[in-house]
Amino acid sequence: MTSGILDPKIEEEIRKEFLASIQGKDFLQFPRSDRRIITGRIVRDIIDNKNIILSLDELEAVSSRFDEDSFDMGPISLLLRDPEITEIMVNGPRNIYIEKHGKITREPIHFKDSIHIKNIVDKILGPLGLRVDEANPMVDARLGDGSRINVAISPVSKSDIAVTIRKFKHDMKNMEQLLEAGSISREMSGFLSDCVRKKINILVSGGTGAGKTTLLNILSENIEEDERIITIEETLELKFVQDNMVRLEARPANLEGRGEVTIRDLVRNALRMRPDRLIVGEIRGREAIDVMQAMNTGHSGSMTTIHANSPRDAVTRLQTMLLISDSNIDPFTAERIIASSLDLVIHMKKMEGGNRMISRVSEVIYNREPKRKMDILEIKDIACIDDPHDAESMAVFTGYRPSFLENGHE
């Protein structure tokens, strides 16, 4: 007869018997509380048969671990259920970090080993029809709740396996919540809402986790119900409320390297679907030329996002994308395309305290330079934060009146 805390080897033997006993049974049909009770009974029977004596607390702990590993997501189950955690980063079995309220901290939890992590990953990817292995060492996917998971394994990851889960945030659904969070002023809220209603072409820029997609969702509430919206995303994240909408999602190649549908493919197809508004979740490459041309050829009021550190950086990245788009575009032509297609750049910034703010709102224009006798691309600030180091500071108007308000948009 054995008593006390389970030896790891014995616990592993019990785990194998437990998994064998539940094989082929649909435990997910039961409510979580009922499933825990059933799991506890099975574990207790196995332990009794092995003449192992555990206290009720110890039995509950073992049952809980088995339940999480079998039906949930192991050590990160509680992290996934915590609504205040926005990101989970697994850098190895004993190296787990989270982002909460904008701050990254290390969690005092761990997996048994890399195989344990891989089993959890397989459990997540399996229902999505995906897998990660040596032939396919990187996977990026969307979960059922809108969260995103990225997995990288050896040989591309020197940590053996690295998992990043960006949880979908269900808050910040409208402009009022953005105002309450202190991310925007009442005056700026009215200005941006008017820009959307007046069909200004908008680019939302910012770093990772700055709130670009959240802002795009909020701005969309100003689109009229009678307008047909086509959204295009690599993984579905946009949550628009309009009924007259079609959502398109890119698709990676299958294991045989076939069946890929790119963002560029979707943009080109969307133009044949009679959109009033074309909304692209994010532009990253050659599709930029198609998005710009759509904005400039009868699809006013289109919106998209881009990773960038400032409005100037956003335009520079956009120009680079146009130059690599296989369209034989020179730098000056790229600038003209951007200036004639894009009206407004809204830059989001994640402040030191974790707040996500609109830090800059700028117009993109093409002006004549008298001295050089040539046109140049300019970015004029309509509003900006006075002190970028002040986490409570909001973007205030500079006094510059954008030219698009003079050109029939107002």
N, C-alpha and C positions, 0 to 999 in steps of 0.2 A: 504494500500500500504506500502511495506517495502523497505528500501533502505540501501545501505552500505554493509559491509562484512557479508557474510552468517553466520547465527547461525549454529553451528555444527549439531543440531537436524534437522534443515530445510535442510541443505545440504545432510543429510542422506536420508531424504524423497525424495529429487530430485534425488539422486543416485539410489534409488529403482525404481523410474519411468523411469529413463534413461535405467537401465538394462532391465526393462520390455519392453521398446520400441525397443530395439535392439535384443531381444530374437529371435533366429532362423535365424538371418541375418548374412551372412559371410562378416564381415567388413575387415577381413585380406586380402581379395582379392584386396583391394584398396591400392595404394601407401600411404605411411605414411602421406604425406602432404594433400592428398585428404581426408583421413580418419579423420584427425584433423578438416578439414572444416565441414565435415558431422556431426562429434560429436558436434562441436560448434553450429551448427544450431539446433540440437535436444535439447541441453541444453538450448539454448536461448528460444525456444518455450515453454519448461517446465517452465522456470522462468517467462516468460511473462504471462502464464496462471495463475501463482500464484501471479501476480501483484508485483513482486519483481524487484527493480531497481538496476542494477549493472553497474559500469563503464566498458568500453571495456577491461581494464586490469584485472579487477576482473572476468569478464566473461571468459576471456582467461585462467586465473588461474584455475577456476573451471573446465572448459572444459578439460584442460590439465591433471588435477588430475583424472578426470573420464576416459579419454582416456588411461592413463597409467595403472590404476587399472583394466580396462576392457580388454585391448589388450596387454599391455606390462607387466612390472614387478613392478608396483607401484613406491615407493620412490627410489628403486635401479635401475630403468631403465637407468638413465644417467650413473650410475657407470658401468653397464654392457656394455654400448656402448663406454666407455672410454678405448682406446687401451693401455693406460699407466698403468691402474690398473690391477694388477695380481691376487689379492685375495680380496674377499668381505666376511666379517664376521659379521653375524647378531646374536648378543647375547641376543636380546630382542627388543621390540618395539622402545626403545629410546637409544639403545646401539649398534651402527653400526660402524665397523672399516673397513679400507681398507689397502691394501699393495700397495704402489706405489713407483717405483724406489728403491725397497728393504726396504722401511721404512713404519712402521705401524702408521696410524693416525686415529683419531676419526672423523666421518663425522657428520656435523650439520643437519642431516635429521632424520626422524623417521616415524614409522608406527603408525596407530591409536591404535592398540592393537595386542595381539597375534593372534587373529582371522584373522586380516588383513594379517599378515605374513603367516598364514596357507593357506589362500585363494591364495596368490601368489605362494606358494609352490605347491599347488594342480594344479595350472595352468601350472607349469613347469613339474611336474611329470605325469600329465594326459596323454599327447601324448606319453609318454614312457611306458604306461601300468603299472605304479607303483602308490602306494599310501602310505601315512604314517598315522598311527592311533595307538590306544592303543595296538592292537594286533601285530602291526608291527611298533614299535616306532623309528626304525633307518633305513635310506635308503641312499645308496650310488649309484650314477648313473652318466652316461655320457650324456651330452647334444649334440645337433646336430652339434655344432661347435667344438666339442672336449673338451669343458670345463667340469669340474666335479662338482657335487653338493652333499653335505652330509647334511642330516637333522636328527636331534635328537629331540624328543618331550618328554613331561612328560609321564611316570614317570622316564625315564632314564636321562632326562635333567631337572635339577632343575631351569633352566631359562625358563621353560615352553616350549619354542621352540628355537632351535639354528640351524642356517643355515650357511654353509660354501661353498662358490663357488670359485673354483680355475679356473681361466679363461685360456683357451688354448692360448698360445703365438704363433703367426704366423710368428714372426721374427726368427732370428738365424737358417736359413735353411741350411747353409753350413759353411765350415771351414773358409772361408774368413771373414764371419761376426763374427765368434768367435775370429778371429785374430784382427779385427777392434775394438771389444769390450774390448780388452786387457785381455781376459780370458786365453790366451795361447800364447806361443812364436812360431815363425816360425819353429824353430828347433824341438820343441815338436810336432807341427802339423805334420811335416814330419814323425817323429818317430811313432806316433800313427797311421797315415794313412798306413805306411808300415806294422805295426803289424796286422791291419785288413786284408790287402791284403795277408799277409803271413799266415793267418788263426791261429792267436794266440787266445786262449780262454780268454775272457775279462770279468771282473766283475767291474761295475761302482758303487762306493759307495758314500754316502753323506747323509746329513740331508734332511728334508722336504724342498722343494723349492730350492735345491742347483743346479738344472740343470741337473740331471742324465738322464732324458728322452731326453732332448734337445741334450745332448752330444751323446747319443745312436743314435738318428736320424742322427746327423752329421757324425758320424763314419760310418754309413751304406752306405754313398755315395761311399765308397771305395770297396764295394762288387761288384764283376763282374756280368754282366747281365746274363751270362749263368749258374749262381748258383741258385738253388731253395731255397727260403727263406720261413720258416714257423715262423710267429710271434705269440706269445701267451701272452695275457694280461687280466687283470681283467676288465679293461675298456679301449677301444681302444684309444691310444694316439700316438703311433708310426706312423710316416708319411714317409714311405720309397718310393723311386721313381721307384724302379725296377718293371718290369712287372711280372716276374716269382716268384710270391709271393702269399702265402695264409695267411690270417689273421684270427686267432681264438680268440674268446672272451669267458671268463667264464660267467656262468649264475647262479644267486642266485636261491634258491628254491622258488616256487610259494607260494601263500597264504595257500595252503594245505600242505606245507612242502615237495613238490615233485619237480622233474625236475632240481635239482641242478647239474651243471657241474663245477667242480673245476679246478684250474690251473693244478693240478696233473693229472686229467683225460685228459686234453688237451695235456700235455706233452707226456703222454704215447701214445695217439692217433697220435700225430705228428710224432713220430718215425716210424710209419707205412706209412707215407706219402712221403717217400724218400726225406727228407730235406738235403741240403748241409750245410745250416746254420740254427741253431735253436736260435731264439731270444726271450727271455722271458722278458716281461716288468719289472717285479719285482718278486723276490722270497721272500716268507714270512714264509713258513712252510714246510710241509712234501714233497712238490714237489722238494725241494732242492736235494734230493737223485737222483731223476730221471734226473734232469738237469745235475748234476755232472756226472752221468753215461753216459748220451748222449755225453757230452764233451769228455769223455774218451773212447768212442767206435765208432769212425768213423765220428763224427760230429765236427771236428776241425773248429775253427773260430766262435764258438757260443758266444753269449754275453747275459748278463743279468745285472740287477741292484739290489742293496740292501740298506736298510736304515742302516747307521752306521756313527760313529764319526771319524773313521780312518781306514786305511787298516787293522790294527791289530784287531780292533773291528769288522770289516766286516768278517774276517776269523773266529773269535770267534763265531759270530752269526751264520755263516754258519755251523760251527761244531755243535752248539746246535741244529740247524734244522735237521742235519743228525742223531743226537742221538735220536730225537723224531719221526723219520720217520717210526717206526714200522718195522725196518729191522734188529733188534738185533745187532746194530753196537756199538762197544766199542769206547772210545775216541781215541785210537791209530789208529784204522781202519779208523775213521772219518778223522783224519789228513792225512792219506795216500791217501784217496779218493780225498780230496781237493788238495793235492800237485800234484797228478797225473792227475787231471782234469783241474785245473785252472792255467793259466800262469801269468796273469797280473791283478792287481787291480789299477784302476784309481779313485782317491778320489777327489770329488768335494766339494768345501766349499763356503758358502755364507759369504762374508766379511762384516765388520762393515758398510762400505759405501753402501752395497747392491749389489756390484759386485759379480758375480759367477765365481770362479776361479778353475782351476785344481791345487790343492795344493800338491798332492802327486801322484807319479806313482811308483808302487812297484811290484816286482816279488815274487811269492810264490814258495818256493823250500823246498825240504826235504833233510837235511844234516845229516851226521853221526857225532855224538858227541863222540869223542875218550874217554874222561874221564868217561862218563856215559855208554859207549859202547851201545848206542842206537841212533836211528834216531829221529831227531826233526824237527818240522815244523818251517821254518824261513821266514821272510818277509824282503826282501832287497830293499832299496830305490834306484830306478833308477834316480828319479828326485824329488825335493821337493822345497817348498818355504822357502827361508832363514829366512825371518821375517814374521811369521804368522799374526802379527798385522799391517803390511803394506798393505793397500788395493790395492796398485799399483804393488806389488811384484808378479813376475811370478815364476813358478816352473823352476828350473835350474837343469841340469844334475849333478849327484854326482860323476861321473866317474866310477860307477859300471856298468859292462857289463853283461846284463842278460844272463843266461845260455841257454835260448831258442834260442838265436841267434847262439849258437854253435851247436845246435842239428838239423840242417837241415832246419830251418825256414828262414835262411838268404840266 
